[in-house]
Structures are given as C-alpha cells and as structure tokens.
Amino acid sequence: MWIALALRDLRTRYPADRFNVVERLPVSGPQTAREIWRLKCADCPGKVRLKSEWPQVRRRVLTNAQLYIPGPGDSFGNFEVHLRNRLHRARVTARMELLMRVRSKL
C-alpha cells in the first residue's frame, strides 16, 4: 500500500519528528485512501483558543491537533510542508534538546 511506503520514506527523512497516520471517522459511501487517512503531528499540539464559560471568565483551551490530508496524489507532500515549517522545527529541536539534557543526567 502506498501509505506504508510514503510513511517509511517520511520517517527516514525526518527521524526526530513524531507523527502518525490516523483513520478519519467514516462518512457514508465508498472512500479512497486519501479520504480515509490523515496525518497527525505529535510535536505540534494543535490550536489554542480562548473559551468563555461565563462572560467574566476566559481560559485557554487546547483543541484537537491539526489533521493533514495525504497528497497530492499518492504522497505526503502536504504534510511535509508542515514538517519543514519553522515553528514545527523549533518544537522538534526543543524536544530533542530536553531529551538530551535528561539523558545526560542519568
């Protein structure tokens, strides 16, 4: 299946990044692989939005992480744009630096 090959290729090129392929909730009718599968970045938490429970109380709420559609064609090119994003790269670098500091203390 092309998804497994594309995922292996992406993991080879971005070994420090954490991401998964997840199944989207089904909708009625037949679907192609592009319509069923999504890519989810574990390094990027999603969008933070302000939620107002009462008019005088506002708090930040983390929404679900962004899910990326495979493509174009039989590739993960759309998601690779995210992996090259400056903010994503900064998050991966920060996580790896923290991991190295923790390992050096052991």
C-alpha positions in Angstrom: 0.0 0.0 0.0 1.4 3.4 -0.9 0.6 4.9 2.5 3.1 2.5 4.2 5.8 3.2 1.7 5.3 7.0 1.9 5.3 6.8 5.7 8.5 4.9 5.8 10.1 7.4 3.4 9.0 10.3 5.6 10.2 8.7 8.8 13.6 8.1 7.1 13.9 11.8 6.1 12.6 13.1 9.4 13.8 10.6 12.1 13.4 13.1 15.0 9.8 14.1 14.2 6.8 12.3 15.8 3.8 11.8 13.6 1.2 9.1 13.0 -1.3 8.1 10.4 -4.8 8.0 11.8 -8.1 6.9 10.4 -10.7 9.5 9.9 -14.2 8.8 11.1 -16.1 7.2 8.2 -18.7 9.0 6.3 -21.3 7.3 4.1 -20.3 5.9 0.7 -17.1 4.4 -0.6 -13.9 6.3 0.1 -10.4 6.4 -1.3 -7.3 6.1 0.9 -6.9 9.8 0.7 -10.4 10.4 2.1 -9.9 7.9 5.0 -6.4 8.5 6.3 -5.0 11.6 8.0 -1.6 12.5 9.3 -1.3 13.8 12.8 1.8 15.6 14.2 2.6 14.7 17.8 5.1 17.5 18.2 2.5 20.2 17.5 -0.3 20.3 20.0 -3.0 22.0 17.9 -4.6 25.4 18.2 -5.1 27.2 21.4 -8.4 29.0 21.6 -10.0 31.2 24.2 -13.1 29.5 25.7 -15.6 31.6 27.6 -17.6 29.6 30.1 -19.0 32.7 31.8 -18.8 36.2 30.4 -16.2 37.2 33.1 -14.1 34.0 32.9 -11.9 33.2 29.9 -9.4 30.4 29.7 -7.2 28.9 27.1 -8.3 25.5 25.8 -6.3 23.2 23.6 -8.3 21.9 20.7 -7.5 18.7 18.8 -4.3 18.6 16.8 -4.5 19.5 13.1 -5.0 16.5 10.9 -3.4 16.7 7.5 -4.8 15.2 4.3 -2.4 13.0 2.3 -1.5 14.3 -1.1 -1.0 15.4 -3.7 -1.5 12.0 -5.4 0.0 9.1 -3.6 2.3 11.1 -1.4 2.5 13.0 1.9 3.7 16.2 0.3 1.0 18.3 2.1 2.3 17.1 5.4 5.9 17.5 4.5 5.2 21.2 4.2 4.2 21.2 7.8 7.3 19.2 8.8 9.5 21.9 7.2 7.6 24.7 9.0 9.8 26.9 11.2 7.5 26.6 14.3 7.4 22.8 13.9 11.2 22.6 13.5 11.6 24.7 16.7 9.3 22.3 18.6 11.2 19.3 17.5 14.5 20.9 18.4 13.3 21.9 21.8 12.0 18.4 22.5 15.3 16.8 21.3 17.3 19.2 23.5 15.2 18.4 26.5 15.6 14.7 25.9 19.4 15.1 25.6 19.6 17.0 28.9 17.5 14.3 30.7 19.7 11.5 29.3 22.9 13.3 30.3 21.7 13.5 33.9 21.1 9.7 34.1 
